[in-house]
Amino acid sequence: MSTISHEPVRAAREPRSWSEQVLVREMWASLAIMVIWLSVLFEAIWGPDIVSTTYIGDHTTVPSAVVGALFAFLATWVVAKYGFRRDTKD
């Protein structure tokens, strides 16, 4: 009767120290995205409105957070693209 041998046991990685975890790029990218969207939240709560008035007297009011959300989306896209990429080293 024969047995099948298992793969060799791989050495487990040592846990990262606190100083190495602070330098992790993904953490800083996540923090940056969180701050971007928190600024949109605060702009929506306390920001002014964009008011447009025609010469007839009609007026339109749009919250300024709409414009801020557009730029926050673009900033999130850029930060996520470069912050969460995986570098392939050949």
TORLUM-192933 format. One record per atom (N, C-alpha, C): residue number from 1; residue in three letters; x, y, z. Coordinates in nm, 4 decimals. Example, Ala and Ser with C-alpha at 12.3 -4.5 7.8 and 13.67 -1.06 7.14 Angstrom:
+-----+-----+----------+----------+----------+
|   i |  aa |        X |        Y |        Z |
+-----+-----+----------+----------+----------+
|   1 | ALA |   1.3190 |  -0.5690 |   0.7800 |
|   1 | ALA |   1.2300 |  -0.4500 |   0.7800 |
|   1 | ALA |   1.3200 |  -0.3300 |   0.7800 |
|   2 | SER |   1.2850 |  -0.2250 |   0.7080 |
|   2 | SER |   1.3670 |  -0.1060 |   0.7140 |
|   2 | SER |   1.2900 |   0.0030 |   0.7870 |
+-----+-----+----------+----------+----------+
//
This chain:
+-----+-----+----------+----------+----------+
|   i |  aa |        X |        Y |        Z |
+-----+-----+----------+----------+----------+
|   1 | MET |   0.0841 |  -0.1161 |   0.0000 |
|   1 | MET |   0.0000 |   0.0000 |   0.0000 |
|   1 | MET |   0.0900 |   0.1242 |   0.0000 |
|   2 | SER |   0.0555 |   0.2227 |  -0.0818 |
|   2 | SER |   0.1382 |   0.3423 |  -0.0911 |
|   2 | SER |   0.0589 |   0.4644 |  -0.0452 |
|   3 | THR |   0.1313 |   0.5669 |  -0.0087 |
|   3 | THR |   0.0670 |   0.6915 |   0.0337 |
|   3 | THR |   0.1160 |   0.8047 |  -0.0542 |
|   4 | ILE |   0.0348 |   0.9067 |  -0.0648 |
|   4 | ILE |   0.0704 |   1.0248 |  -0.1433 |
|   4 | ILE |   0.1242 |   1.1294 |  -0.0470 |
|   5 | SER |   0.2406 |   1.1767 |  -0.0777 |
|   5 | SER |   0.2983 |   1.2782 |   0.0102 |
|   5 | SER |   0.2369 |   1.4143 |  -0.0199 |
|   6 | HIS |   0.2246 |   1.4942 |   0.0810 |
|   6 | HIS |   0.1700 |   1.6293 |   0.0670 |
|   6 | HIS |   0.2792 |   1.7248 |   0.0215 |
|   7 | GLU |   0.2339 |   1.8448 |  -0.0172 |
|   7 | GLU |   0.3314 |   1.9481 |  -0.0534 |
|   7 | GLU |   0.4145 |   1.9831 |   0.0684 |
|   8 | PRO |   0.5369 |   2.0286 |   0.0463 |
|   8 | PRO |   0.6179 |   2.0692 |   0.1619 |
|   8 | PRO |   0.5532 |   2.1882 |   0.2329 |
|   9 | VAL |   0.5712 |   2.1924 |   0.3602 |
|   9 | VAL |   0.5143 |   2.2995 |   0.4404 |
|   9 | VAL |   0.5882 |   2.4289 |   0.4079 |
|  10 | ARG |   0.5093 |   2.5314 |   0.3763 |
|  10 | ARG |   0.5689 |   2.6614 |   0.3452 |
|  10 | ARG |   0.5845 |   2.7408 |   0.4732 |
|  11 | ALA |   0.6904 |   2.8159 |   0.4767 |
|  11 | ALA |   0.7147 |   2.8988 |   0.5953 |
|  11 | ALA |   0.6122 |   3.0112 |   0.5991 |
|  12 | ALA |   0.5505 |   3.0295 |   0.7121 |
|  12 | ALA |   0.4526 |   3.1369 |   0.7283 |
|  12 | ALA |   0.5250 |   3.2701 |   0.7383 |
|  13 | ARG |   0.4618 |   3.3711 |   0.6785 |
|  13 | ARG |   0.5199 |   3.5042 |   0.6884 |
|  13 | ARG |   0.5071 |   3.5564 |   0.8299 |
|  14 | GLU |   0.6096 |   3.6251 |   0.8730 |
|  14 | GLU |   0.6025 |   3.6859 |   1.0050 |
|  14 | GLU |   0.5050 |   3.8026 |   0.9997 |
|  15 | PRO |   0.4292 |   3.8237 |   1.1061 |
|  15 | PRO |   0.3363 |   3.9375 |   1.1049 |
|  15 | PRO |   0.4132 |   4.0689 |   1.0953 |
|  16 | ARG |   0.3528 |   4.1625 |   1.0244 |
|  16 | ARG |   0.4185 |   4.2921 |   1.0075 |
|  16 | ARG |   0.4173 |   4.3699 |   1.1379 |
|  17 | SER |   0.5214 |   4.4442 |   1.1592 |
|  17 | SER |   0.5257 |   4.5298 |   1.2774 |
|  17 | SER |   0.4400 |   4.6541 |   1.2513 |
|  18 | TRP |   0.4120 |   4.7284 |   1.3556 |
|  18 | TRP |   0.3277 |   4.8476 |   1.3432 |
|  18 | TRP |   0.3880 |   4.9498 |   1.2469 |
|  19 | SER |   0.5190 |   4.9658 |   1.2516 |
|  19 | SER |   0.5823 |   5.0646 |   1.1640 |
|  19 | SER |   0.5718 |   5.0245 |   1.0174 |
|  20 | GLU |   0.5721 |   4.8955 |   0.9879 |
|  20 | GLU |   0.5550 |   4.8515 |   0.8494 |
|  20 | GLU |   0.4110 |   4.8658 |   0.8042 |
|  21 | GLN |   0.3161 |   4.8491 |   0.8945 |
|  21 | GLN |   0.1756 |   4.8629 |   0.8574 |
|  21 | GLN |   0.1388 |   5.0071 |   0.8272 |
|  22 | VAL |   0.2056 |   5.1019 |   0.8907 |
|  22 | VAL |   0.1769 |   5.2429 |   0.8655 |
|  22 | VAL |   0.2174 |   5.2813 |   0.7237 |
|  23 | LEU |   0.3159 |   5.2142 |   0.6692 |
|  23 | LEU |   0.3656 |   5.2482 |   0.5369 |
|  23 | LEU |   0.2920 |   5.1766 |   0.4242 |
|  24 | VAL |   0.1849 |   5.1055 |   0.4540 |
|  24 | VAL |   0.1108 |   5.0327 |   0.3524 |
|  24 | VAL |   0.0353 |   5.1324 |   0.2644 |
|  25 | ARG |   0.0552 |   5.1223 |   0.1341 |
|  25 | ARG |  -0.0039 |   5.2158 |   0.0394 |
|  25 | ARG |  -0.1562 |   5.2082 |   0.0376 |
|  26 | GLU |  -0.2128 |   5.0883 |   0.0532 |
|  26 | GLU |  -0.3569 |   5.0722 |   0.0477 |
|  26 | GLU |  -0.4267 |   5.1442 |   0.1632 |
|  27 | MET |  -0.3621 |   5.1484 |   0.2794 |
|  27 | MET |  -0.4213 |   5.2171 |   0.3928 |
|  27 | MET |  -0.4323 |   5.3670 |   0.3661 |
|  28 | TRP |  -0.3275 |   5.4246 |   0.3096 |
|  28 | TRP |  -0.3290 |   5.5682 |   0.2822 |
|  28 | TRP |  -0.4270 |   5.6021 |   0.1701 |
|  29 | ALA |  -0.4403 |   5.5141 |   0.0725 |
|  29 | ALA |  -0.5375 |   5.5376 |  -0.0338 |
|  29 | ALA |  -0.6790 |   5.5325 |   0.0223 |
|  30 | SER |  -0.7059 |   5.4372 |   0.1094 |
|  30 | SER |  -0.8380 |   5.4280 |   0.1723 |
|  30 | SER |  -0.8681 |   5.5504 |   0.2568 |
|  31 | LEU |  -0.7692 |   5.5965 |   0.3307 |
|  31 | LEU |  -0.7870 |   5.7157 |   0.4132 |
|  31 | LEU |  -0.8132 |   5.8386 |   0.3262 |
|  32 | ALA |  -0.7425 |   5.8506 |   0.2147 |
|  32 | ALA |  -0.7622 |   5.9649 |   0.1249 |
|  32 | ALA |  -0.9025 |   5.9638 |   0.0652 |
|  33 | ILE |  -0.9499 |   5.8468 |   0.0237 |
|  33 | ILE |  -1.0849 |   5.8370 |  -0.0331 |
|  33 | ILE |  -1.1894 |   5.8709 |   0.0723 |
|  34 | MET |  -1.1674 |   5.8266 |   0.1946 |
|  34 | MET |  -1.2615 |   5.8575 |   0.3020 |
|  34 | MET |  -1.2682 |   6.0082 |   0.3270 |
|  35 | VAL |  -1.1548 |   6.0736 |   0.3281 |
|  35 | VAL |  -1.1518 |   6.2190 |   0.3503 |
|  35 | VAL |  -1.2179 |   6.2930 |   0.2342 |
|  36 | ILE |  -1.1991 |   6.2455 |   0.1122 |
|  36 | ILE |  -1.2627 |   6.3082 |  -0.0040 |
|  36 | ILE |  -1.4141 |   6.3078 |   0.0114 |
|  37 | TRP |  -1.4702 |   6.1927 |   0.0469 |
|  37 | TRP |  -1.6155 |   6.1828 |   0.0562 |
|  37 | TRP |  -1.6701 |   6.2480 |   0.1827 |
|  38 | LEU |  -1.5908 |   6.2538 |   0.2876 |
|  38 | LEU |  -1.6344 |   6.3303 |   0.4049 |
|  38 | LEU |  -1.6432 |   6.4791 |   0.3734 |
|  39 | SER |  -1.5524 |   6.5277 |   0.2902 |
|  39 | SER |  -1.5604 |   6.6684 |   0.2513 |
|  39 | SER |  -1.6860 |   6.6956 |   0.1691 |
|  40 | VAL |  -1.7282 |   6.5994 |   0.0865 |
|  40 | VAL |  -1.8537 |   6.6151 |   0.0116 |
|  40 | VAL |  -1.9717 |   6.6158 |   0.1086 |
|  41 | LEU |  -1.9667 |   6.5302 |   0.2101 |
|  41 | LEU |  -2.0737 |   6.5283 |   0.3095 |
|  41 | LEU |  -2.0853 |   6.6621 |   0.3808 |
|  42 | PHE |  -1.9720 |   6.7162 |   0.4262 |
|  42 | PHE |  -1.9752 |   6.8446 |   0.4963 |
|  42 | PHE |  -2.0167 |   6.9588 |   0.4030 |
|  43 | GLU |  -1.9781 |   6.9488 |   0.2776 |
|  43 | GLU |  -2.0210 |   7.0494 |   0.1799 |
|  43 | GLU |  -2.1712 |   7.0420 |   0.1589 |
|  44 | ALA |  -2.2275 |   6.9219 |   0.1596 |
|  44 | ALA |  -2.3718 |   6.9062 |   0.1415 |
|  44 | ALA |  -2.4488 |   6.9604 |   0.2618 |
|  45 | ILE |  -2.3919 |   6.9444 |   0.3808 |
|  45 | ILE |  -2.4624 |   6.9901 |   0.5013 |
|  45 | ILE |  -2.4492 |   7.1410 |   0.5197 |
|  46 | TRP |  -2.3281 |   7.1931 |   0.5126 |
|  46 | TRP |  -2.3057 |   7.3336 |   0.5447 |
|  46 | TRP |  -2.2685 |   7.4208 |   0.4249 |
|  47 | GLY |  -2.2584 |   7.3639 |   0.3072 |
|  47 | GLY |  -2.2177 |   7.4423 |   0.1909 |
|  47 | GLY |  -2.3302 |   7.5268 |   0.1341 |
|  48 | PRO |  -2.2942 |   7.6285 |   0.0586 |
|  48 | PRO |  -2.3970 |   7.7139 |  -0.0012 |
|  48 | PRO |  -2.4596 |   7.6462 |  -0.1231 |
|  49 | ASP |  -2.5675 |   7.7046 |  -0.1698 |
|  49 | ASP |  -2.6321 |   7.6564 |  -0.2917 |
|  49 | ASP |  -2.5867 |   7.7401 |  -0.4105 |
|  50 | ILE |  -2.5916 |   7.6804 |  -0.5279 |
|  50 | ILE |  -2.5636 |   7.7535 |  -0.6515 |
|  50 | ILE |  -2.6980 |   7.8049 |  -0.7021 |
|  51 | VAL |  -2.7120 |   7.9362 |  -0.7077 |
|  51 | VAL |  -2.8389 |   7.9968 |  -0.7477 |
|  51 | VAL |  -2.8191 |   8.0645 |  -0.8823 |
|  52 | SER |  -2.9061 |   8.0316 |  -0.9762 |
|  52 | SER |  -2.9022 |   8.0910 |  -1.1098 |
|  52 | SER |  -3.0347 |   8.1643 |  -1.1336 |
|  53 | THR |  -3.0241 |   8.2924 |  -1.1682 |
|  53 | THR |  -3.1435 |   8.3739 |  -1.1904 |
|  53 | THR |  -3.1410 |   8.4286 |  -1.3324 |
|  54 | THR |  -3.2526 |   8.4166 |  -1.4017 |
|  54 | THR |  -3.2626 |   8.4709 |  -1.5375 |
|  54 | THR |  -3.3093 |   8.6163 |  -1.5299 |
|  55 | TYR |  -3.3079 |   8.6849 |  -1.6435 |
|  55 | TYR |  -3.3500 |   8.8248 |  -1.6457 |
|  55 | TYR |  -3.5006 |   8.8375 |  -1.6275 |
|  56 | ILE |  -3.5757 |   8.7301 |  -1.6488 |
|  56 | ILE |  -3.7206 |   8.7328 |  -1.6287 |
|  56 | ILE |  -3.7541 |   8.7225 |  -1.4800 |
|  57 | GLY |  -3.6666 |   8.6623 |  -1.4045 |
|  57 | GLY |  -3.6906 |   8.6476 |  -1.2613 |
|  57 | GLY |  -3.6987 |   8.5026 |  -1.2164 |
|  58 | ASP |  -3.6916 |   8.4100 |  -1.3114 |
|  58 | ASP |  -3.6916 |   8.2686 |  -1.2728 |
|  58 | ASP |  -3.5575 |   8.2350 |  -1.2097 |
|  59 | HIS |  -3.5610 |   8.1487 |  -1.1110 |
|  59 | HIS |  -3.4350 |   8.1101 |  -1.0498 |
|  59 | HIS |  -3.4323 |   7.9589 |  -1.0245 |
|  60 | THR |  -3.3121 |   7.9051 |  -1.0304 |
|  60 | THR |  -3.2875 |   7.7639 |  -1.0082 |
|  60 | THR |  -3.1839 |   7.7517 |  -0.8970 |
|  61 | THR |  -3.2087 |   7.6585 |  -0.8069 |
|  61 | THR |  -3.1168 |   7.6361 |  -0.6959 |
|  61 | THR |  -3.0661 |   7.4923 |  -0.7003 |
|  62 | VAL |  -2.9348 |   7.4768 |  -0.6997 |
|  62 | VAL |  -2.8705 |   7.3452 |  -0.7008 |
|  62 | VAL |  -2.7717 |   7.3409 |  -0.5848 |
|  63 | PRO |  -2.7752 |   7.2342 |  -0.5044 |
|  63 | PRO |  -2.6763 |   7.2249 |  -0.3959 |
|  63 | PRO |  -2.5342 |   7.2179 |  -0.4526 |
|  64 | SER |  -2.4420 |   7.2839 |  -0.3863 |
|  64 | SER |  -2.3040 |   7.2846 |  -0.4350 |
|  64 | SER |  -2.2381 |   7.1473 |  -0.4211 |
|  65 | ALA |  -2.2975 |   7.0591 |  -0.3407 |
|  65 | ALA |  -2.2419 |   6.9245 |  -0.3248 |
|  65 | ALA |  -2.2512 |   6.8435 |  -0.4536 |
|  66 | VAL |  -2.3386 |   6.8815 |  -0.5442 |
|  66 | VAL |  -2.3486 |   6.8112 |  -0.6726 |
|  66 | VAL |  -2.2188 |   6.8277 |  -0.7512 |
|  67 | VAL |  -2.1683 |   6.9490 |  -0.7560 |
|  67 | VAL |  -2.0416 |   6.9745 |  -0.8243 |
|  67 | VAL |  -1.9266 |   6.9109 |  -0.7468 |
|  68 | GLY |  -1.9319 |   6.9204 |  -0.6141 |
|  68 | GLY |  -1.8286 |   6.8585 |  -0.5320 |
|  68 | GLY |  -1.8248 |   6.7079 |  -0.5474 |
|  69 | ALA |  -1.9421 |   6.6446 |  -0.5612 |
|  69 | ALA |  -1.9476 |   6.4994 |  -0.5793 |
|  69 | ALA |  -1.8879 |   6.4575 |  -0.7129 |
|  70 | LEU |  -1.9064 |   6.5398 |  -0.8160 |
|  70 | LEU |  -1.8463 |   6.5097 |  -0.9459 |
|  70 | LEU |  -1.6935 |   6.5070 |  -0.9349 |
|  71 | PHE |  -1.6375 |   6.6094 |  -0.8729 |
|  71 | PHE |  -1.4920 |   6.6134 |  -0.8581 |
|  71 | PHE |  -1.4423 |   6.5079 |  -0.7596 |
|  72 | ALA |  -1.5222 |   6.4757 |  -0.6581 |
|  72 | ALA |  -1.4841 |   6.3697 |  -0.5644 |
|  72 | ALA |  -1.4815 |   6.2344 |  -0.6345 |
|  73 | PHE |  -1.5747 |   6.2114 |  -0.7256 |
|  73 | PHE |  -1.5746 |   6.0872 |  -0.8024 |
|  73 | PHE |  -1.4477 |   6.0750 |  -0.8852 |
|  74 | LEU |  -1.4109 |   6.1829 |  -0.9529 |
|  74 | LEU |  -1.2897 |   6.1804 |  -1.0343 |
|  74 | LEU |  -1.1649 |   6.1610 |  -0.9475 |
|  75 | ALA |  -1.1610 |   6.2261 |  -0.8327 |
|  75 | ALA |  -1.0464 |   6.2108 |  -0.7424 |
|  75 | ALA |  -1.0396 |   6.0693 |  -0.6855 |
|  76 | THR |  -1.1551 |   6.0121 |  -0.6536 |
|  76 | THR |  -1.1582 |   5.8749 |  -0.6023 |
|  76 | THR |  -1.1065 |   5.7779 |  -0.7067 |
|  77 | TRP |  -1.1442 |   5.8002 |  -0.8304 |
|  77 | TRP |  -1.1004 |   5.7156 |  -0.9399 |
|  77 | TRP |  -0.9475 |   5.7167 |  -0.9511 |
|  78 | VAL |  -0.8887 |   5.8348 |  -0.9468 |
|  78 | VAL |  -0.7437 |   5.8469 |  -0.9602 |
|  78 | VAL |  -0.6714 |   5.7866 |  -0.8394 |
|  79 | VAL |  -0.7198 |   5.8167 |  -0.7191 |
|  79 | VAL |  -0.6547 |   5.7637 |  -0.5993 |
|  79 | VAL |  -0.6643 |   5.6117 |  -0.5955 |
|  80 | ALA |  -0.7793 |   5.5573 |  -0.6314 |
|  80 | ALA |  -0.7956 |   5.4120 |  -0.6309 |
|  80 | ALA |  -0.7086 |   5.3452 |  -0.7372 |
|  81 | LYS |  -0.6970 |   5.4099 |  -0.8524 |
|  81 | LYS |  -0.6165 |   5.3511 |  -0.9599 |
|  81 | LYS |  -0.4707 |   5.3375 |  -0.9185 |
|  82 | TYR |  -0.4153 |   5.4395 |  -0.8568 |
|  82 | TYR |  -0.2741 |   5.4359 |  -0.8209 |
|  82 | TYR |  -0.2497 |   5.3813 |  -0.6802 |
|  83 | GLY |  -0.3478 |   5.3919 |  -0.5912 |
|  83 | GLY |  -0.3285 |   5.3456 |  -0.4552 |
|  83 | GLY |  -0.3472 |   5.1959 |  -0.4373 |
|  84 | PHE |  -0.4327 |   5.1354 |  -0.5200 |
|  84 | PHE |  -0.4632 |   4.9944 |  -0.5037 |
|  84 | PHE |  -0.4046 |   4.9067 |  -0.6135 |
|  85 | ARG |  -0.3178 |   4.9621 |  -0.6976 |
|  85 | ARG |  -0.2604 |   4.8808 |  -0.8037 |
|  85 | ARG |  -0.1593 |   4.7818 |  -0.7463 |
|  86 | ARG |  -0.1421 |   4.6752 |  -0.8185 |
|  86 | ARG |  -0.0448 |   4.5732 |  -0.7802 |
|  86 | ARG |   0.0748 |   4.5855 |  -0.8742 |
|  87 | ASP |   0.1905 |   4.6060 |  -0.8166 |
|  87 | ASP |   0.3119 |   4.6144 |  -0.8979 |
|  87 | ASP |   0.3604 |   4.4726 |  -0.9297 |
|  88 | THR |   0.3724 |   4.4437 |  -1.0569 |
|  88 | THR |   0.4240 |   4.3130 |  -1.0968 |
|  88 | THR |   0.5716 |   4.3281 |  -1.1269 |
|  89 | LYS |   0.6520 |   4.2531 |  -1.0551 |
|  89 | LYS |   0.7970 |   4.2595 |  -1.0745 |
|  89 | LYS |   0.8407 |   4.1312 |  -1.1408 |
|  90 | ASP |   0.9006 |   4.1444 |  -1.2561 |
|  90 | ASP |   0.9472 |   4.0266 |  -1.3312 |
|  90 | ASP |   1.0850 |   3.9847 |  -1.2887 |
+-----+-----+----------+----------+----------+
//
